[in-house]
Amino acid sequence: MAKRVYFLDGKFKKKPLSNIEDRGFFFSDSVYEVIRARNEKPFFLDEHLSRLERGLKELKINYQFDREYLEEIIKKSLRILKKKEAAIYLQITRGKEPRSHLPRKNTKPALIIITSEFRPLASRLFKEGVSVILYPDIRWARCDIKTTMLLPNVLAKIEAKERGFFDALFYKNGYITESTSSSFFGILGGKLITYPATNEILPSITREKVIDIARKHQIPVEERPILLQEIQKLEGAFLAGTTYDILPINRIEDTKIPLSSLTSLIQEEYAKLLSELSL
């Protein structure tokens, strides 16, 4: 069984060696996706590839998008890896060329796929919850595009770690947007509240699945910002993302957040969904 499977420059490789003169390396001029898989079956592959395709169009990266080809490479990577739980990192850069802010017209986009074993978070965290800090949202104005320009996210995670917290929530203009690598949901008045899908957050696939589950169980959903002054009123809160699944929050800065039965329901239903997809 392989520890990691690399697909670079159109070939499977044993080592991640490639030309470093790449616009993704110089300028974060690229888009990416992280896709979970179980039993060699990728979760929500169609949704991930659709978001990837949209990101390429928004950044004007002229990649000849071939969904069947990408699906084939991903599934072959999983067969080579031979792990029950896996994560596929897929990145497409504008291409390899000498460094210059203005890209050349005929540069060929570069595809990178790295497939590795996925190790879920410790099970106790899903029961006990995690603590998060508040961090100023200093990201650019197109957070709806999943680019590799993630330095603000990195800095927020570093500060959270240094302060003894698990992660960070971004905030701006007095309200919370999302976490460094996941969506944020709060519970108020029995309603599930999350930031609306605008350019200020990533259109998270897990977020959409959570909303679907809530509506299926007739749980009211309100897509609006949660104000900082509402934190002390929260009846529950959680993070939702590809690598986090549904992760309860037990503290925001110094404010303790109750563990909600509503969060537990969402957790159970989301786990069932992933189990069904892996059969």
N, C-alpha and C positions, 0 to 999 in steps of 0.2 A: 504493500500500500504506500502511495506517495504521501509526503507531508504537505507538499504544496504542488500545484500544477500551474505552470506558466504558459500563456499563449501570447506571444509578442511578434510583431512584424509578420503576421500571417502564418506562424509556425508554433508548434508546441516545443518548449525548451526546458532543459533541466535546471538552468540557472537564469535569473532575471537580468540578462545582459542585453542592453539596447543602446542606441545612439542617444547621448545625453543632450544633444542639440535639438531639443524638442520644446515647442511653445508651451506645452503643459508644464514642463519643468521651469522654464523662464518666467512665464506670466500667469500660471494657473489657468491657461487658455484651454479648458477642457471641461467635460461633463462626466459624471460617473453615477453608478448605481451599486448598491450592496443588496444582494439577493440571498435569502435563506433557502436551504434545501434540506429535505429529510428523505432518507431511503432513495436518494438520487432523483427526487422529484422537487423541482424549484417551486417556491411559493409565489403566487401572484406574478408569474413571469410576464404575462401579457401587459399587466399594468406597469411594471418596471420598464419594459421596453418602450411602451407608449410615452412615458415620462422622459425617458432618455431621448427619444426621437424629437419630442417637443423642445427639449433643452438645446439640442443641436441646431434646430431651426431658429430659436431665439438668439443664439450666439452667432448665427450665420456661418456655421461650420459645414462645409459642403461634403458631407459624408454620404456615400451611396448606401442608404439604410436598407439592409437586407435582413428582415426579421427571421426568416427561416435559417439563414446562415448563422446568425448569432445564437439562436436556439440550439442548433446542431453543435456548435463549439461548446456551449455551456453544458449540454447533456453529455458530451464526450469527456469533458473535463471531470464531471462528477463520476463517470464510469472509471476513469483512470485513478481518481482519488480514493475511491472505495471507503468512504466514511459514512456512518449513519447520519450525522449532523454535519452540514457543510455551509460555507458562506462563499459566495461568488462576488468578487470585486471586479467590476467592468468599467473601464475608463476609455473615453475617446478624446484624443487631443486634436488640435487643429493641424498638427503635423510637425515633421522634423525639418528645420531650416536654421541658418545662422540667426543669432539674436537680432531682432529689429521689431519695434513696436508695431509697425504696419506689416501685416502678413503678406506674403507673396500670393499671387492669384492661383497658381497651379500646385501649391503644396498639398500633398496627399495626407489626409487625416490618419492618425495612428490609433490602432485598437490594442488595448491591453486588457487581458483577463487573468486574474489570479484567483485560483480556487483552493480553499484550505478548510481544514476541520473547524467546525464551529463549536465553541464551548459556552453553553448558556451560563448566565449568572448563577450564583449560589442560590439554592431554593429558598433559604431563609429570608432573602431580600424580598421575595414575592409575598411573604407573609408579614414580615416586620415593617417593610417599607424602607425608604431611603431619605436622606436629608439633602437639601439643595440650597444654594445661595442665590442671591439676586445679582445680576451682572448687567451693566449698561449695554444695550443693543447697538453696537457700533458697526454692524455689518452694512454691506452696500444695499441699494434700494431694490435689488432683484433677487430676494431670497427665495422666490418661487422657482428659480432655475437652480438645479442641483450641480453647481460647479465645484471644482476642487479648491476654490479660494476660501479656505476655512481658518485663517489665522485668528480671527476674533473668537471662533469656537474653541480653538486650541488654548488661547489665553484664558478664556472663561473656565475651561476644565482644569487648567493649571492652578488657578486661584482657588477653585473649589477643593482641589486635592490638598493644597497647602494649608487651607483652613480646616481640614478634617471632614469635609462634606463629600457627598457622592458625585454631585453634578451641579449645574447652574441653570437658572432660568433667566432668559434675556428679558429686559424691560426697557420701555421708552415712553416718553410722554405720560408717565403715570400708570401704565398698564403692562401686563405680561404678554409677550408674543409666543415664545416657544422655548424649548430647551436647546442645548448645544447639538444634540443629535437625535431628537425625538420631539413629538408633539406634546403639548401640555393640556390636560383636562382638569377642570375644577368642578366641584359639586356644590350647588347653592339652591336651597329651597327644593331639594329633590330633583333638580334639573342638572343635566350634564352640560357644562359650558366650555367652549373651546374657541380659540381665535378664528375668525372667518378666513376662508381661503383667498387671500389677497397676495400682492407682491411682497408682503412683509413676512410671510412664512413659507415653508416648503409645503407643496400639496402632498402631504404624507399619505401613503397607501394604507398604513396601519390606522391612521386617523379616520379614513373613510370607512374602513372595516368596523371600527369602534362605533361610528355613527350608525352604520347599518344594523349592528347588533342592538344598539339602544332603541332604535325605532321598531325593530322586530319585537322587542319586549315592552313596547309602549312607554319607554322612558323619555321624557321630554328632553330635547336637545336645543340648545340656544347657541348660535354661532356669533359670539361677540367678545370683545376684550374683557378680561378680568382685571379690575383695577387693583392697584397695590393696596388700597385701603380696604379691599374686600378680603384680603388674605386671612385676617383674623376671624372672618365669618365662615370660612370654608368648612363644609361638612365632610370633605374628602377631596383627594386630588391624586392624579397619577400621570406618569409618562407613558407614551405609546410610540413604539418604533420597531423597526425590523429586528434589531439586536436586543432590545429591552422587552419585547412583547408588551405586556401591561404591568407596569411597575409602580406600586403605590408610593406616595410621598408621605412621610411621617413628620417632616419638619421643613419649614421654609424660613431660613435664617433662625431667629429665636422663637418663632411661632410654631407650636405643635399642631399638627394636622391630624384629625381623627382618621382611623382606618374604616372605610365605609363598606357596607354590605353591597352597595351598588358597584363598587370597584371589584369586589370578589365575583359578582355575577359576570361582569365584563371579562374578567380574567378567565373564568370557566368557559364561557362561550367562545372566546377567542382561541383557547387551547383546543376546544372541540373542532373548531374550523381548521386549525393547522393539522390536527390528527386526521381529519377526513381527507385533506389534500395530500397527505403522505401515504395513503393506502395504495 
